[in-house]
Structure formats: C-alpha cells, structure tokens
Amino acid sequence: MIPRVHQQGSNTLGLLHYLYGKGTHEEHIDPHLVASFDNMAPDPGRDPSVTKKDLQHLLDQPLSLLGPGQRPDKHVWHCSVRAAPDDPILSDEQWGEIARRMVAATGIDPGDGAGCRWAAVRHADDHIHIIATLVREDGRRPDHHRSGKRAQAEARLIEKELGLHRVAPGDGTAAKRATSAERHKAEREGRDRTAREELRETVRRAVAGATGEEEFFDRLAAAGLLIRKRVAPSGDLLGYKVALTDDRNKDGEPVFYAGSTLAPDLSLPRIRGRFDATAVASAPGSVGRQDRGAAQRSAPSAARRTATHAAWAALLVIDHGDDGDAAAQIAATGEVLDALAKTSALHTRQQLREAAWAFERATRSHTRAEFRHSQQLRRAARDLVHSGPALGRGEDGATTAMLIDTLFFLVTAAIHWHAQHHHAQQAAAARQAVEHLRAAYQAAAAQPLGALCQRGRRLGRPLLQRQTAVLREAVPELAEQILTEPGWYALAATLTDAEAAGHDPTALLADAAGRRELDTADSVSDVLVWRLRRTAGLPADTSHAATDAHTARHSANRARQQAPGRPGARRGRS
C-alpha cells in the first residue's frame, strides 16, 4: 500500500472537481465518499441534491475563524493511498477505516475532537484520495510535520493487519517519483517513460566511468540534452539542469530538471565525489583520448573481459571490505550496468536496460561510499563506453555472456549486503535486477554455449571419459548434478581447451568451483565454463571450425599420450 502526500494547494474546489470528475482518461469510475471528519459530509458523487461547492464550503469553514492575514496561502492537504496490484479489492468500509487511520497518523485529525476537516473519495477499486483543510476547528494549524513518513509507517501496519502486499520500508534515499501530471503528459505524448525518468537514465549513463566534469557534460550534450549550468560570480560551477529537446511547457519552453531533483546522487557535488581522473584515465588498461581509436579496434570484447575481472574483484570487496568500500563498489556496479546496457547488442539491450534501471535504486543508501576504492570498476565502465557497441555474436557476444554471468553474482552479493544492513528497498531493487540479468544472460549465452556444447559432443569417448574423471576428482559433491545438465558438454570442451593451453584442468576446476557459492546458479556447468575461460584466458567464443578442429586434434593427442598404461603417462600438466 502506497500513501503519497502531494504538494499543498490553495484551491479546494479545483481538487474536488478533479476527484469527482471523469479523470484525464475517463479512469474515474463512480467517484463517491467513503469517509469524512464527521461521517456526515455531503457526497456530490451519489447525492444529486449536493454539489461539489457544498462539500468545499463545509471543508473550508474553519478558514473563517482566521483573519485575512492569518489564513495560510496553501491550505489544501491532499493524500492518495493506493493498494498493490496483487491486493484484493477492499470494501468502502475498509477504505474508510484506512482513511481515518491515515489522517490520525499524519496529524491531520489526531482524534482530539478539534482536528482538521477532511473527506476521502474513492473513484477506483484500488485507491482513495483524502482532501483536508489545514486549519483545525480551534483555529490552530495542525501538527503534520513529516506527514509523508508518518503515512508510510501507518501503511506498513495496515498491510500487516489486513494481510496485504508488504511494501519494503524506505530510507529517504530513493529518487523522486514522477508526478501524476508528468505521467499523464508522457501518456499523451506516447512516451514509455516520463521526461524525469528519461533524463535520470541519460544522466546516469553520462556519469558511468566519467573522469571529470568536462567529459560528463560532453556526454550529456552528445546524448542530445539541453544543459543549463549555474555559475557563481567567481566563475565556479555550482550546479546544472537538463531538459529533453521535445519536452515543453504550455509556453513552449523546455522543462528543465536539476540533477538533484532527478536523484539524490546526481547533484553536481555528489557526481564530483566519484571522479578520480588520475585513477580512471591513467591506470593500466584504461582508454584515453589518444588511444581510443586503437581501443575501439580491439574492443568491445576486450573491454568486456576487463569489466569481468573488475566485477570479480568488486565482489570480493563487498564480501570482505568495510561498509564504505562496499557501498562504493555497489554504486560503481550501477555504472557498469548503465555502460553495458548502452553498448550491448539489440537482443540483450532491453533486459540489460531494465536491469540497470532496477539496480539504480540499489546504488544509494545512507552509507557513505568511498569511491576512491572503486576506480577499477569505474574504469571498466569507461572502457565499455569508449569501446563502442558490441556485436551479438562471436567474441563480442560470448564475452557479453561472460560479463553478465559475473554481474549476476556481483548483484547477488549486493542483495546480501543490503539485507544485512536492513536496506529493504535496495535489496528488493537488486532482486529485480537479478531477474533481468538472468533473462539477458539466456539471450547472450545461447549461441556461444551452443557452439561449445556441439564441440563437447564431438569429443571422442576416451576424451569425454577423461574429463568426467577430472570432474569427479575436482568437484565430487557436484559431479553427478553437472553430468545431468545440458551444459556438461560445454564444460567438457572447456576443460579440453584448458588442458591444451597447458593448465592442470583438475586444479583449475577445483579452484573455479571454490571461488564462490553456486547455489544461486541456474546451471552450475554454465557458471564453471565462464569462470574457467576467464581465469585460464581462453577465447570466450569457439564457434570457428578451424579453431575447433585444431583444439580437438591437439587435445585428443594429449589424451592418448597420457592414457593409463602408455609410457610416460602422467596426471596434470605436461
């Protein structure tokens, strides 16, 4: 159940016209009163002898107790209360009781006999609106400070008592929601998201891996946004605002949003806190302007491999670092997701975009992020951006699957960290991101894993038996499960490649399995394939026939040479 206290207004009758009207899209069905301050307020929805002005006059009567100079400029309090989509339809009596509890909890009508006058109108199955006049019967102002938080706390109690969907409690770090007017405007203009939401996503992508203000603003301009900078008389930059070119107000002027109103961490001071140009731009593996062309020729698969290594290192920090370090790694993970969504192929882009959008909420908490410890991950985000769009096939597609696989575990680690710190909304957001990552992985991994499985099935029986023995020795507790998975053949081919590259497959597999829990994996064999190919430096894509044939011949020869009973046969590395 979501209560929302709206901005105070000055036109009681105007709000009543909206509440009892048809709505902007004919969505108001049978608007009627379900409760009021005295349980006897007139209902213009179902009583044809009553007008909206009658109800407005009753609600605003306490204003007459005050002189013209004493009346508040904005005396209209407005709160909507909406049930979750999976909640049962509540009766008018239940909604009436919810309204009474809300006005009591928020201080509008605390039950002392002299509270504010209010009325609750229901015009849909799933929500009500409460309108009140912010002058008490005794002429005093109500104590409704922090009424939004008080309404949220009461909603949590109501959910528990009525068995409704339990909403995760917030901590004040969420981005500001789009207003109903912004949502209706987006619908009229055929937008999937409101201008506020589009701008927030675009600004976050501009932040991803940026080394300083110049690069950040260059990216905003390249994305087609209108930019206004707030500059002090000294010439220092104090803040910024952005607007979409086609989002205009009634006067035809662009509608600008300050960064801080898009999200708390998108204010200019908070963005500056992420910048460490030396660490990002000059560290090994980074992409500067002078070598960006060379990086693009060797990327984006190289950038995805770099990001995979950085994501694994970040995962270990979240597990074992202090809170400031972990919070920084989680925030930088959001930058990697933004960069990956921006540069991925079409068949994975939408799910990755949704993953980044969901995880955005998980990147903010009251824990102060120490960004100086997350520059490796931020550098990986920068490399992804500068390496350009990836193809959905070949090494690009396979390294995308490899990176998504590692990000799945990184985001899972973020879930556990937030849960331990009682960050309910952040943990819930990260869980949503995991589901989108799972869908993106399935799309990205289908082709490269399919090619590996075909190679594995073509391995000779002696070689398959050898890799089965390696599996049982390295991970005896998982071997039987893995042998039943479709991905076993891809793992067998990978073990063969690792051995051909000079690695001890048994030790390599045991190390890969022990590096991280595998309980959350849909396919243990898939996870082990990517871990092995990453740690052993093997190509992520092996779909080329020539490579397959060479690898198979070389591995078969090694297997024959090391078969039991042959002179010189031995285990492990040769």
N, C-alpha and C positions, 0 to 999 in steps of 0.2 A: 504494500500500500504506500503510495507516494503522495504526501501532502506538499503543497507548494504555495508559499506565501508570495503573492505578487506585489509589484510596486504599488504604493499607496496612490490614491486618486482623489479627485475633487468633485466627481460627477456621479452621484448615487443613481440618478435616473438613467444616465447613459449606460451604466453597468447593468442595471435591471433590464433595459431594452435588449442588451446582448444575451443575458441569461434566459430571458423568456422569448427571445427571437428564434428564428429558424437556423441560426448559425451561418457561417460563411459558405458551407457546402451542404446545407439542408440536413445537418447532422443532429440538430436538436429535436428530439422526438418527445412529445408530451412533457414539456417542462412544467414542473409543479413543486410546491413547497413540501419539504419533509420534516422541517423543524424550525422553530423560531425562539426568540428570547423569552416569550411568554406563552408559547404554544397556541396563541390565538391570532397570529398575524394574518391579514387577508392574503389570499392566494390568487393573483391575477391569471394563473395558469389554468385553474379549474373552476373558478367562480366568475361567471360572465358579468356579474354586477360590480366587480372590483377591477380597478385599473392599476397599472404599474405606478402611477403617480400617487395613488392611495398608499401603497406599500412604501414608497420613497418618503412620503410625508411622515409616516409612522416611525420609520427608522431614523429620520433626521430631526425628530422633535427635540432631543437633548441639546442640539445646537442653539436652540432658542434661549437656553439658560445662560449663554455667554454673550457678552457684548461683541459688536462687530470686530473690534480689535483683538479679542481674545480667541476667536474661532480659528482652529488650525487651517492652514492653507489646503492641506490634503487630509481630509477626514474619512476617506473611504478605505476600509481594510478589506482585502479580497484574498481568500484562500481556496484553492481547489484540492480535492482529495480523490485520488484515482486508485482503483483496485488493479491488481496484476492481471494480465490476460488469462492466466490459468486459474484465477479465483472463481468460486461460484457466484452467481448473481445474488446480490444481497437484497433484502426487502426494504421498503421505505422506512419501516420501523428501525431496522438495523442501521441504515444510513443516518436516520435522525439521531440515534444514540451516538454514532460516530461524530456527528457534527457537535453535539453537546460536549463530548469529551475534548474535542479539538479547541473549542472556544474557552473551555475551562483551563486546559493545559497551557494555552498561549497567553492567558491573562486577559483575554477579551471579555469574558464573562466568568470570573472565577468562582461564582456561586455565593457571593456575599450579599446578594439582593440589590446591588446597585451597579451591576456591570453594564457593558455596552449593549445596545440593541443590535440584534443580528437576525439573519434569516438564511436558511440553507435550501438551495434549489437543486433539484435533480432533473437533468434533461437527457440522461443516457443511462444505460444499465450499469456502467462501470465507474461512474464518478458523480460527485456533487460539487457545488460551489457555495462557499459561505461568504456573505457580504455583511459588513458591520460598520457602524458609525463610531469613530474613535473619540467619543465623548461619553463618559459614564452618566448614569441617571443623577448622580450627585454633582455633575458639572466638572469633575476632575478627569484628567487623562488616564487611560488605562496603563497598567504596567505590562507592556507587551514586548519588552526588550528581548531580542534573540528569539522572536516568536517562531521563526523557521526551524531552529534547532529543537525548540520545545515541542513543536508539532511532530517532528521526526521521531523524537523519543516516545511520544504517545502512540504514534503509529506502530512502533515496534511492539508495544504492549498489546495493542488491539490485534495485530497479526497473530500473536501467540494465543490470545484468549479465544479468537474466532477460528483458529486453525487455517489462517490464510497464508499465502506465499510469504516467506520470511525474506525481507529485503536486508541486504548487508548494510550495517550502520556505516555512515560516512565519517570522515575526519576533517572536513573542510578543505581538502586539497584537490577536489575534483574541479574540472573545467566548468565554467558557467554553461548551463544548458541554453539551447536556443529558445527564444520566447515563442509563444503561440503565434504571434504576428509574423515572426520570421519563418516559422514552419508553413504557415498558410501562404506566405509570399513565395516560398520555394515551390509549393504545390502548384500555384498559379503559373509560375514560370517554367514548370516542367523539370525542376532540379531534383536530383536524387537526395541531395543534402542541402541544408541551409547555407547561406553565404558564410555565416560564422564558422560552420563546420568545415567547409571547403578551405577557408583561409587558415584554419588551425592546422589542417593536414598539410597544406602547402608550406606554411612557415616551419613546421616540424621537419619536413623534408629538406628545407633550406638550411636548417641547423645541423643536419646529420653530417658529422665529420668536419664541419667548417672550422677553419683555423683562426678566423678573426672577423671583425665587422665588415670589412670590405668584401670578403668572399660571401658572407651571409647576405648582404644587400645585393650583390651581383646575382646571386641565385634567385632572390625574390624578383628582381627585375626580369631575369631570364624566364621565370615562370609566368610572366605577364601581369603581375600585380602592380597596382598603383601604390606608391610609397610616399608617405609624408614623414619627415624627420623633425623632431623637436630639438632645437639647438639653443643652448644658453648664450647670453651676451658674450661670454668668453670664447664662444666657438665650440665648446664641448657638446657632444651629442648626449641628450638626456633620455630620449625615447623615440618610438616610431609608431606609425599607424599604417595599416594596409587596407586595400579595398580591391574587389573584383571590378574589372572594367565595365561589366554589364550589370552590376548591382547598383541601382539608382534609387533615390528617394523621390517623393512626389514632385520635387522641383527639378528633377533630372540631374541631381548632383550625386557623385559617388558616395556610398555609405562606407565610412572608414571605421576600423576597429583597432584599438590599441592592442599591442601584443599581450599586455597583462590581462585584458578582457577576453582574449581567446583561451588562455590557460595560464595558471599562476607561474609556470616555469618558462613562459615565452615573453616575459618582460625583458627589456634590454639588459638590466643588471644581472638577471638570472642566466640569460644566454651568455653574457660575458664570462660568467663563472665557469663555463665549460671550456672556454678557449685556452689552449696552450699551444701556440703556433709552433714553437720550437719542437715540442714533443711530437706533434702530429705531422708537421711538414718535413722535418729533417731526420726523423728516426728511420732506421733501416726498413726498407720495403715500402716507404711512403711514396706518394706521387706528387711531385712538384710541377710547376708550370713548364719548366724547361724539358722535363722528360715525360710529359703527359702523353705526347703522341706515341712514344715508344711503349708506354704502359698500355695504351689502348690497343696497340698491335699484338701484345702478348696476353691481353686480358679479353674478356672478363673472367675466364676460368681461373687465372692466377689470382685475381682479387678474391674470388670465392674460396680458394684454398687458404689464402691468408686470413680471411674472415673466419673460416672454420677453426684454424689454430687459435685465433684470438678469442673466439667464443668458448673454446675448451678451457683456455686459461682463465677466462672470466668466471666460468662455472666453479672452478676450484676456489677462487676468491670468495664467491658467495657462500660456499660451504665452510670456509675456514678463516676468512678475513673478518675485520671488525665491521660494525654496522655502517660507518661512513663509507668504507670501501665497497661494501656490498651494495649499498644504495646507489653509488656511482656506477657500478657495473650494470645494475638493472636499468638505470636511466640510459646508459650508453647502448644497452641491448635494444632499446626502443629506436635509437638512431640507426642501428644495423638493420632492423626490420624495415624502417622507412626507406633506407637506401636500397635494400633488396627488392622491396615492392616496386620501387621506381624503375629498376633496371632489369626486372625479370621478364621472361617471355610471356606471351599472352595467355597460354593455358594455365599458368600458375599465378599470374599477376593479381587477379581479383581476390583469391583466397589469401595471398600474402598481404594485399592491401587491407583486407578485413582483419588479419592477424595484427598488423601494425596499428590499426585503428583501435582495436580492443585493448592491446597492450599499453597504449598511451596512458590509460588510467593507472596502470601498474607502475609507471615510471615515477610517480610522485607520492611522497609521504612526508611526514614531519621529520624524518631522519635526514640530517644534513649530508648531502652527497659530497664526497671528497673526489672531485673529478680529476685531480692530478694522478690518481691511481687507475684511471680508466682510459688513458690515452691510446693504449694499444687497440682497444675495441673501437674507439672513435676514429683512429687512423684506418681501421678496416672499413668502417662506414664510408670514409672519404675515398678510399681506393675503389670501393664498389661504385660510388657515384661517378668518379672520373674514368673508370674503365668502360663505361657506356653500357648500352642494353646487351643482354645475353641472348644467344640463340637458344631455342628449346631443345636442341639436340647436340650430339657429340659431347666433347669435354665440357662445354658450357652447361648443357643440360644436366650432365652427370654430377658436376661439382655443385650445381644448384641443389640437387637432391642431397648431396653430402652435407652442405651447409645447413639445409633445413633440418636434417636429422640431428645435427648437433644443437641447433637452436631449440629444437623440441626439448632436449634435456636441460638447456640453459633456462628456458622459460619455466620448466617444471621446478627447477631449483628456486626460481623467483617465487613460485607459488608457495613452496615450503617456507621460504624466508619470511614472506609476508604473513603467512598463517602463524608462524611462531611469534611474530610481533603484533598479532591481533589486528592486522590491516585487512579487514574483511572485504572491502570493495576492491582493493588492489588484487587480492588473491582471486576473487571472482573474475576480475577482468583478465588476469593471466590465464585462468582456466579457459575462458572463451578464446583467447589467442591460441592456446594449445590445440583446440579443435580445428581452427582454421589452418594451423600449421600441418596438422595431420592430413587434411584434405589436399593442401598444396604439395605435401611430400608424395602422396599417392600419384598425383598427376606428374610430378617431376621425375619420380623414380621408375615409372613403368617401363620406359624404353631402355635405360641403361641396365637395370636389373634383369629385364627380359633377355637382353643380349648376354649377360653373364650367366643366366640360367641355361641358355642354349649351349654356351661353351661348356658348362659343367656337365650337362647331359651327354656331350660328345666325348668327354674324357673316357679313356679306356677303363675297363672294370678293375684292373690292378691298381690304377692310379686313384680311382674312387675309393677302393678299399683302404688304400694308404691314407687318404685324407680322412676317412672315417675313423681310422685308428688314431690319427692326430687329434681329432675332435674329442674322442673318448678319453684320451690321456690329458688333454689341456683343460677341458671343462666337463668332467664326468657327471656332475649334477645336472647339466643342461643338455647333454649329448642326445638323449633319446627324444627330447622335445624338438631339438633343432632338426634331427633327421626326419621328422614328420612334416616340417614346414616346407612350403614351396621354394623358399629362398635357400634351402640347403645346397642346391646345385650352384647357386651364385657364390656361396661361401666356399664350396669345394674348389671352384675356379679361382677364387681369390687366394686361397691357401696355396694353390699350384703356382700362381703368379709370384707370391711372396717367396716361395722356395726357389723359384727360378731367378729371383733377384738377389739371392744369397742370404735370405733370412732363415732363421730357425722357425718354422711355422708353428711348432708346438708352443715355444716360449712366447712368440708374438701373439698367438690366440689367447693364451692364458692371461697375458698382460692386458689385452684389449677387453677381455671379459671382466677383469677385476678392477678396471679403472672407474666403473660407475655402475650403479644398480641397473638392472634390465627389466624390473618388474613392470614398468610403465610402457615398455615397448610392445607394439602390436606384433612385431616379428623380430625375435631375437637374432635370427640369422641376418636379416637386413641390417640391423644396427652393427653387428660384428663385421659385416662386409665393409661398411663405410669407415669404421674405426681402423680396420686393418689397412685399407687402401690409403687412409690419411697418414697413419703412423709409419707405414712402410714406403710412402712416397710413390705408390703405384698409380698409373693413369686411372682416372675415375671412369672413363669411357673405354671399352674394349670391343666396340662393335665392328672394327675394321677386320676384314677377313685375314689379311696378311699378318697382322699382329697376332690374331688368334692362332693361326697355323704355326707361326714361329714359336709362340709360347707353349702350345700343346706339344710340339715335337721336342722342344728343349726339356720340358717337364717330364715327358714320357721317358726320355733318355736317362734323366737323373733317377727316375723311379726304378728303371731296370738296373742301373748301376748299383743302387742301394738295396735291391731286393734281398731278403734273407737267403743265405747260402752262397751268395756271389762273393768272390774275392774282393776284399776292400770295402765291403758294405758296412755302413755306419749310420748312426742316427744323427739328426740335427744338421748343422751347417756343414757343407763340404768345402 
